[in-house]
Amino acid sequence: MSQEKALTAFAGLMVLLSVLLTHFVHANFMWFTVFIGANLFQQSFTGFCPATLFFKHVLGLKSERELALFVE
């Protein structure tokens, strides 16, 4: 799995988790959903997301570009 695919899966999981927490625990968990959306929005412009650092350094995942270099 690439960093990009892991990031997409992680973001989707966090959105679902935040919606469940908002519904079942407390309405203020909606701010967690807002934070996730804001982070995804800034990442679309800057290309930087802190979760990608975790995927790269801790889990050792490679980017799509790095994986493509191994195929050639």
C-alpha positions as CSV (number, residue, x, y, z in Angstrom):
1,M,0.0,0.0,0.0
2,S,1.3,3.5,-0.9
3,Q,1.4,6.5,1.4
4,E,-1.3,8.2,-0.7
5,K,-3.7,5.2,-0.5
6,A,-3.1,4.9,3.2
7,L,-3.8,8.6,3.7
8,T,-7.1,8.3,1.9
9,A,-8.1,5.3,3.9
10,F,-7.0,6.9,7.2
11,A,-8.9,10.1,6.4
12,G,-12.1,8.2,5.5
13,L,-11.8,6.2,8.7
14,M,-11.3,9.3,10.8
15,V,-14.4,11.0,9.2
16,L,-16.5,7.9,10.0
17,L,-15.2,7.7,13.5
18,S,-15.9,11.4,14.1
19,V,-19.4,11.1,12.8
20,L,-20.1,8.1,15.1
21,L,-18.6,9.9,18.1
22,T,-20.8,13.0,17.3
23,H,-23.9,10.9,17.1
24,F,-23.3,8.5,20.0
25,V,-21.1,10.5,22.5
26,H,-21.4,14.3,22.3
27,A,-22.2,16.9,19.6
28,N,-18.9,18.7,20.2
29,F,-17.1,15.8,18.4
30,M,-18.3,17.6,15.2
31,W,-15.2,19.8,15.7
32,F,-13.1,16.7,15.1
33,T,-14.8,16.4,11.7
34,V,-14.2,20.0,11.0
35,F,-10.5,19.6,11.8
36,I,-10.2,16.6,9.5
37,G,-11.9,18.6,6.7
38,A,-9.6,21.6,7.2
39,N,-6.5,19.4,7.2
40,L,-7.6,17.7,4.0
41,F,-8.3,21.1,2.4
42,Q,-4.8,22.5,3.3
43,Q,-3.2,19.3,2.2
44,S,-4.7,19.6,-1.3
45,F,-2.9,22.9,-1.7
46,T,0.4,22.3,0.2
47,G,0.8,18.5,-0.4
48,F,1.8,18.2,3.3
49,C,-0.1,16.1,5.8
50,P,1.4,15.0,9.2
51,A,-0.1,11.6,8.9
52,T,2.1,11.0,5.8
53,L,5.2,11.4,8.0
54,F,3.9,8.6,10.3
55,F,3.2,6.4,7.3
56,K,6.6,7.0,5.9
57,H,8.9,6.9,9.0
58,V,7.0,4.5,11.3
59,L,5.2,2.2,8.9
60,G,7.8,2.4,6.1
61,L,5.3,2.9,3.4
62,K,6.5,4.3,0.1
63,S,4.9,6.9,-2.1
64,E,3.3,6.1,-5.5
65,R,6.3,7.7,-7.1
66,E,8.8,5.6,-5.2
67,L,6.8,2.5,-6.0
68,A,6.7,3.4,-9.7
69,L,10.5,3.7,-9.8
70,F,10.9,0.0,-8.7
71,V,8.6,-1.2,-11.5
72,E,10.7,0.2,-14.3
